[in-house]
Amino acid sequence: MITADTLSRMTTFSAEGLTALIRKAGYKKDSFKEAQFLGITNGGQYCYKVLYFDGFMGEDAWTKVFVTHDQFEQTTVADY
């Protein structure tokens, strides 16, 4: 069961919070300017729309970040 506290925490990450998670995943230079929670995927991941600076294109761009919470290990990871 997903508790109300977990649901609240997992659906309210800020751009800074998602940046911290993505850096833990190995994306050391990536960062996000804005974040918006979109929903929960069929696989149970929390999906966010994030704004970042795309150095290749030289402009801001949107992408999605997927956050996974392991309730047994009490770990949270992100990837995109």
C-alpha positions in Angstrom: 0.0 0.0 0.0 1.2 3.5 -0.7 0.6 5.6 2.4 -0.7 9.1 2.2 2.6 10.5 3.5 4.6 8.7 0.8 2.1 9.8 -1.9 2.3 13.4 -0.7 6.1 13.4 -0.7 6.5 11.6 -4.0 4.1 14.0 -5.8 5.6 17.3 -4.6 9.3 17.2 -5.6 10.7 20.6 -6.6 13.1 21.2 -9.5 15.9 21.2 -6.9 14.8 18.0 -5.3 14.7 16.2 -8.7 18.1 17.7 -9.5 19.5 16.1 -6.3 17.9 12.7 -7.2 19.2 12.7 -10.8 22.7 13.6 -9.6 22.7 10.7 -7.3 21.9 8.6 -10.3 25.1 9.7 -12.0 24.0 12.7 -14.0 26.5 15.0 -12.2 26.1 18.1 -14.3 22.4 18.0 -15.1 20.0 20.3 -13.3 16.4 21.4 -13.7 14.8 24.8 -13.7 11.1 23.8 -13.2 9.2 20.7 -12.3 5.6 19.7 -12.6 4.1 16.4 -11.4 2.2 14.7 -14.2 1.0 11.4 -12.7 1.8 7.8 -11.9 2.7 5.4 -14.7 1.2 2.0 -15.1 4.5 0.6 -13.7 4.1 2.7 -10.5 6.7 5.4 -11.3 6.0 9.0 -10.5 6.3 11.1 -13.7 7.5 14.7 -13.7 7.8 17.2 -16.6 11.0 19.2 -16.1 12.6 22.2 -17.8 16.4 22.1 -18.3 19.0 23.9 -20.4 19.9 21.8 -23.4 23.6 22.6 -24.1 23.5 20.9 -27.5 20.5 22.9 -28.7 21.5 26.0 -26.8 18.1 26.6 -25.3 15.7 25.4 -22.6 13.8 22.2 -23.3 11.3 20.0 -21.6 11.7 16.3 -20.8 10.2 13.8 -18.4 11.8 12.4 -15.2 10.6 9.1 -13.7 10.9 8.6 -9.9 10.8 5.2 -8.3 10.2 4.7 -4.6 11.0 1.3 -3.0 8.8 1.1 0.0 10.7 -1.9 1.5 14.2 -0.4 1.2 12.9 3.1 1.7 14.9 4.4 -1.2 14.0 6.9 -3.9 15.7 7.1 -7.3 15.2 9.0 -10.5 16.1 8.6 -14.1 15.2 10.0 -17.6 
